[in-house]
Amino acid sequence: MSILAAESDPRLVLLMVAWGVIAMSVVVGVALRELRRRRSADTMAMATEVEAGAVRPMPSGMLPILKYARDAESRSILPVFAAATICGFTAWLGAQMLFAGIAPPRMPINNGTDPTTFTWQPIELATLMLLAGACGWIATFSVLRYARMTREAGYTSERLLMSLLQGFVGIMVAIPIVFWTAELTLAMWDRLRLHHADKHPLLESMDQSPDGAVIAIAALAAVVAAPLFEELIFRGLIQNGIVRATHRPWLGVLVASALFALIHPWWTMPPIFVLSLLLGIVYQRSQNLWAVTLMHALFNAFAMATSSAG
């Protein structure tokens, strides 16, 4: 069984091979083009400054002042980011606890191991995930909106089309990489004889009850609510906050990706970590949450489509 789909369809594997070759070609081509562009721009800028006699060394006394100004900006933003993160996670967990209190799980899990384990009906599980993601995002966004810091988190319309294009190209690159990471992870679990589910619970609920209401609610949860909430928390606040505090982008990407993987089922953590790394790189480059939200939404839509096809 594939982590992304119900069955390993040979045609899907062949598609992933071709897709991977194309994606890596795009990455190499874009990287080489960007490198040439930067070198050309730096050379022209330096030549212009030299001709105009505008090249001046920065006074050493300015460096501490610039560093203090940068640190002061971070000190004013980070408490708001922390408060928004806490409020978002509280609302996310609170919505699930409230739902569990109103509609406790009643359907036994038929896995042959623990007959006393229960879960929700498919329509209830889809509704639970939709409400949790929506409540988490609303709470987080409200704090940022009140503090007028939605722009600092990455909600900006500047260069929006370019950012969305980066997100689209990013998911074209990410899907084959995550697919093969998932396959290698599955092989590792099988070799270690670690039993795990075949699908995410939300995808499983769609298979158990493939009616229109369940599919519609599950699609809203996976393609809208989850990307909005998770990208705002993990990229806009956690990764962004760590980068602002430490000035080390790689540290922000790694920590946010590790935390992102932890909220997913254990057997999906390696591919989810790789996906999060790619999301973090796109966010760090674009500084736009819409780019990674689109990327995340398209990935979840692909997972749902391949699961239904299987």
N, C-alpha and C positions, 0 to 999 in steps of 0.2 A: 504494500500500500504506500502511496505517496502522501506526504504531509499536506501538499497543496491540493491534491485531487483524490478521488475515491479509488481510482485505479491508474496504474502506469500504462497509459495508452501509448503504443509504439509511435503513433503519428505525432502525439504530443511531445515525446522525447526527441523525435527528429526535428520538430518545429523549434524546440528549445536549443538544439545544436546550431541550427541555422541562425536563430535569433541571437545566440551568444556570439557567433562570429561577426554578425552585423553590428551588434552593440559594441564589441571591443574595437571594431574598426572605427565606429563613430567616436569612441573615447580617444583613441590614438589620434585621429584626424583633428578633433577639436583641440586637444592638448597641443599638438604641433602648431596649429594655426594660432592659438592663443600665445604660445611662446614666441613665434615670429612677430606677431603684432606688438607684444610688449617690448621686445628688443628694438623693433623699428621705432616705436613711440619714444622710448627712452633715448635712443640715439638722436632723433630729431629734436627732442626737447633740450638735450644737452648742447647740441650744436647751436640752437637758437639762443640759449642763455649765454654761451661763450661769445657769440658774435655781438650780442647786446651788452656784454660786460656785466650781466646780472648774476653771475655765479658768486655767491657770498657764503662763507661758512657760517653756520648757526652759532651764535654766541653760547658759550658753555653755560652761562647763567640762565639761559632760557629753558634748558632741559629740565631742571627741577620744577620750574613753574608749570611747564606743560604736563609733567607727570602728576603734579598736585591737582591740576584742573581735571585731568582724566580720572584720577582716583576719587575726587569729589563728586563727579558725575555718577560714578559707580556706587558710591555710598548713598546717594539719594535715590537710586533706582532699585538697588538690591533688596531693601526692606519691603518695598511694594511687591516685587517679584516673589519674595518669600511668603508674604501674606496671601497673595493671589494663589500660589501653589497650595498652601495649607487649606484655604477655603475651597479650592477646586476638588482636592482629594476628599475633604470632609463631605462635600455635597455628593460626590461620586459614591463614596461608601455609605453615606446616610440614605441615599435613595435606594440602594440595594437592601439595607437593613429594614427600611420602612416597608419596602415591597415584600420582603420575606415575612415581616410581621403580619401584613394584611393577607398575603397569599402564600403560605408556607409550602415548600416543595412536598408533593404527594406521590409522584410517579417513581417507582423503584427503578434503579439503574440495572439493566439486564446485562451485566458483564460476567456473571458466573463466579464472582469472587466474594462480594459482600452484598447480600440481599437486603441488608438494612440501610443501604445508601439510597437516598432519594434525590430527585431533581424535579424541575418544573415541567409542566406540559410545554410543547413547542411554542404555542402562542404566548404563554407566560414568559418563557425564557427570552424570546425575541423582544417582548415588551420591556422586560427587566433591563436588558442591555441597552435598549433605546433610551429609556428613562435615565439610567445611570450616566450615559455619555452626555445626554442633553443637559441634565442638571449640573454635571461637573463643568461643562463648558460655560453655561450661563453664569454660574457662580464665579468662575475664574475671570471671565470677560468683564463681568460687572465690577469687580475690584479694580481691574486695569482701567476700565472706562471712568470710574469715579476718580481715580488718581491721574487721569489723562495720560496714560502711558501705553495705550494700545499700539501706538506707532513704534515705541521702543521695543515692544515684544515681536514686532514684525508685520503687523496689520497695516500695510501701506499700499497706496495705489500707484506709487512711483515705479516706473518701469514694469508695470503689471504684466503686460503681454510678454515681455522678455522673461520675466520670472515664471510665468505659466509655461512658456516654452521650455525653460530649464527643467521644470517639474515633469513635463511630458517626456522629454529626452531622458531624464533621470529614471523614470519608471521603465522605459524601454531597455535601459542598461541593467536596471535592478532585477527585473523578473527572471531572466536566465541565471543570473548569479545566485539569487535566493533559491531558485528551483534546484540547482545542483547542490547547493549547501544543504537543502532539505533532504535530497536523496542520499547524500553522504551521511547526514545525521541519522536517517532512518536505518541505513546499513550498520552504523555504529551501534544503535540501540538493539538491533537484531543480533549482532555479534555478541553484545554484552547480555543478551537475553532479558532485556528490560521491557516489560509489557507496558503499552501505552495505548491511548485512544487513536483512532485512525483519522479523526477530524476534530476541528474546533467544535465546541458544543453548539455554537450558533449554526454552523453548517449541518451538524447532525440533526438539529431540530427541523431544518428545512427538508431533510430526507425523510424524517419520520412523519411529517405532516406537510406535504407539498401543495398546500392550498394557497390561494392568492393572498389571503390576509397575512399568513405567516411569512411568506416570501417578501411581501411589501414591507412589513415591519422589520424583518431581518435585514433587508437591503438598506432601509433608512438607518438602522443601527450601525451596520458595517461600513457603509459608504459615505454617510453624512456625519452622524453623531460621534462615532469613534475617531475618525480622522480629525475632526474639529477639536475635540477635547484633548486627545493624546498629543497632537502636534503643538497645540498651545502650551501644554504643560511641559512636555519633554524637550521640545526645540525652543519655543519662544521664551520659556522661563528658566528651566533647569540648565540646558546647554548655554543659552544666552547669558544667564546669570554667572555661571562658572567662568565663561570666557571674559566677561567684564571684570570679574573679581581677580582672576589669575593672569589674564592676557595670554592664555595658552589655548588656542582653538582645539588642538588635539585632545586636551584633557576634558574639555566640555563635551566633545563628541563622544568620547569613550564612556564617561560617567553617565551621560544621558542615555546612551545605548544600553549600558548594563542595567540601569533601572527600568528602562522600557521593556527589556527582555524578561525582567522579573515579574511583571504583572501578567505575563502570558503563561499558558500551560508549559510545564517543565520540558516536555518532549519537543516543543517548538522553539526553545530558547536559542540554540545556535543560529538557525536561519533568521529568526526575528532579530537577533543581535546584528547580523550582517545587514539586514534591511534597514535597521536603525542607523547603522554607520553611514549607509548611503544617503539616507534622509538627512542626517546631520551634516554631511559634506555639502549637499545641495543647499541646505539652509544657510550654512556658513558662507557659501559663495553668493547666494542671492539676497540674504538678509530679509527674506520675504516669506511669511507663513503661508501665503496662498500657494506658493510653489510646492512646498512639502505636503500641504493638505491635499492638493490635487494628486500628487504622487502617491500618497497613502491611500486615498480614495480609489484610485485606479488599480492599485495592487489588490485591495480588498474585493473590488468588483471582479478582477481576474480570478481570484481564489474562489469566489462564489460561482462564477461561470464555469470554471473547470470542474468544480465539485458537482454541479448540476449535470454537466455533460457526462461525468463518470457514472 
